[in-house]
Amino acid sequence: MEFKEVYCSNCKKVLGKYNTKFYSEDKIGELVNTTHSAHTRNGHQVHIRILEKN
């Protein structure tokens, strides 16, 4: 199963994990802009990483 993880480099913590089966790339980008916008407004570096779990 593949997940995409939203990670803040400044805080060094995971902000959310999203299953790629249910969340498309556009939907995850929308979530980053709405739900995790406080981190980006504060100048934090937010990255989307791909995780695979067997």
Secondary structure as the mmCIF struct_conf table of DSSP 4:
data_model
#
loop_
_struct_conf.conf_type_id
_struct_conf.id
_struct_conf.beg_label_comp_id
_struct_conf.beg_label_asym_id
_struct_conf.beg_label_seq_id
_struct_conf.end_label_comp_id
_struct_conf.end_label_asym_id
_struct_conf.end_label_seq_id
STRN STRN1 GLU A 2 CYS A 8
TURN_TY1_P TURN_TY1_P1 SER A 9 LYS A 12
STRN STRN2 LYS A 13 ASN A 19
TURN_TY1_P TURN_TY1_P2 THR A 20 PHE A 22
HELX_RH_AL_P HELX_RH_AL_P1 GLU A 25 THR A 34
TURN_TY1_P TURN_TY1_P3 THR A 35 HIS A 36
HELX_RH_AL_P HELX_RH_AL_P2 SER A 37 ARG A 41
TURN_TY1_P TURN_TY1_P4 ASN A 42 GLY A 43
STRN STRN3 VAL A 46 GLU A 52
#
